[in-house]
Amino acid sequence: RTADIGVTGLATMGRNLARNFARHGHVVAVHNRTESRTKQLVEEHGDEGVFIPSSSVEEFVSSLQRPRKAIIMVKAGPPTDAVIEELAACMEPGDMIIDGGNAHFQDTRRREAALRERGLHFVGTGISGGEEGALNGPSIMPGGAAEAYETLGPLLEDIAAKVDGTPCCVHVGPDGAGHFVKMVHNGIEYADMQLIAESYDLLRQALGLSPSELADVFREWNRGELESYLIEITAEVLGHTDLATGRPFVDVVLDQAEQKGTGRWTVQSALELGVPVTGIAEAVFARALSGHPDQRAAARSLTGPNGAAPGAELVDDVRRALYASKIVAYAQGFDQITAAGEEYGWNVDRGAMATIWRGGCIIRARFLDRIRAAYEADPALPTLLAAPAFTAALADAQDSWRRVVATAATIGVPTPGFSSALAYYDGLRRDRLPAALVQGLRDFFGAHTYRRVDREGAFHTDWSGDRRERPA
Ligand code: NBP
């Protein structure tokens, strides 16, 4: 008997993914560099379906039905390259290597091109949802050739999360498109978490609400337009009491946020593409700021404000500011996908991305249905903010949003997410921007030229001479 699909790399993710395939009735070949993991999987979960264990890569590849489909779930970076090479050496034209790890999309582009030369398909696939998702249904973002998706897609769709019967898996686009979209998904997750953290902090500092009272606030919010996995677990974490001390759990956790790097990757890519993903960038920087205890200790002597604390109406204001800022953060992330699609020739269906993020992944939320609907109504939408439903929501929220940012500044609570989102909103909707002055300054000191509102072409003013304008 040959396997429908194979998984090599049986740590947390690979093992759960293999079990997910087996539970769906697919015969799964399994392999791991250290064989004990393979044995353990079959011993502990062999009764969940049909596994074909292998102790060598050659054996693993030869146990796969053609065209062979082997998923790699090993540590991203050099280990992934090593495993690709081992697999490719035993494969034949038309076979597929699927990388389900968190690879950088540029690595995926490089690997795809190299394997294509050898007649093999390389499908860089973003898989979101962590350990639990891998087992019970992740959100899956496969890139690579459309031809590979024809045979691979049905298998992936089978094990993906389902929302209203629709699988959270779709072919994203060629080469690195899948890993790119997964990266932006993670970036958006950073922004979303930062906004939630700011909401918590501001309400706690301004109103003196306890973590358990705040858990109730988030639980309430989860019944409205903010309904999402992240808001739900925020209520869980805030409501949790540390078993050792009896104190609120959030108060015993060291306040230095860590990161594995996908947020940073998103911002680096956005800088290269020239897309202002301020929400994601502020989230990455806020984590970085939290991680500098020496500077934070030295800065305790800096003077704070004497602003008056606001009243309980702040709770509703923060809810609206959170929703508005979230719309901005998602709009920016989708802009980055648009820009990358143009740069790398991917043509990503943005509505389909919103659709597959509705389940299985960390940012799953009711909200994504609204994004899907917005792109369905207008696939060429230049910014999500211009979708009628979001324009209206932002108009509704904006008074609250401005009060929140003003209040935070007045009482000295940092809200970089809320503030930068509002600045973005105000920047984007402006008729004239001070970019005109920036252009004037650039022309003055560097003869960088400028364009005019009333005539085509580039111009330079002779600032140090007669101050006459000449075409550049
Ligand atoms: P890890 O990222 O911890 O990697 C461990 C696996 O890599 C083991 O199977 C290990 O084999 C194998 N491996 C290494 Br390390 N170097 C190898 C090499 N040179 N040759 C062959 N195998 C090698 O596993 P994970 O946490 O299950 O994650 C797998 C991938 O999925 C990663 O890329 C991760 O970023 C991504 N991901 C993880 C999550 C999550 O929530 N954990 C979510 C989404 C995506 P060994 O047993 O012989 O040491």
Residues whose N, C-alpha, C, O or C-beta is under 5 A from the ligand:
A	BS01	NBP	G9 L10 A11 T12 M13 G14 R33 T34 R37 M73 V74 K75 A76 P79 A82 V83 G100 G101 N102 I127 G130 E131
